[in-house]
Amino acid sequence: MRFVVVSSSGQVLARGALCVLEDADGDLVLAFRTERGKVIEGGKIDADGNLDEAGQKLFRSFFQVWGMTGLTLTSQS
C-alpha cells in the first residue's frame, strides 16, 4: 500500500510505503520508506502487534526530518 506524507498546508512532502524492519536486537520496528529510498524509523512494534507507540515514534521522526507538526499520513490507491 502506498502512502503520502502531507503538511498541514497541503504540500506533499514524501510518497512511499510503511514497512516493518528488524533492528539489531531482533525487534520489529515500524518504518516509512520513501520512493527515493530514505528510511524513516518509528518505534518498536509491541509483542501483541499493537502499533500505537510505534506510530507515535514514527510521527516524532517525521518531525525530526521535516521540522513540522500537523503532518498527515494518507493512503493512496
Secondary structure, DSSP 8 states (H G I E B T S, - for coil): -EEEEE-TTS-EEEEEEEEEEE-TTS-EEEEEEETTS-EEEEEE--TT---HHHHHHHHHHHHHHH--SS-EEEEE-
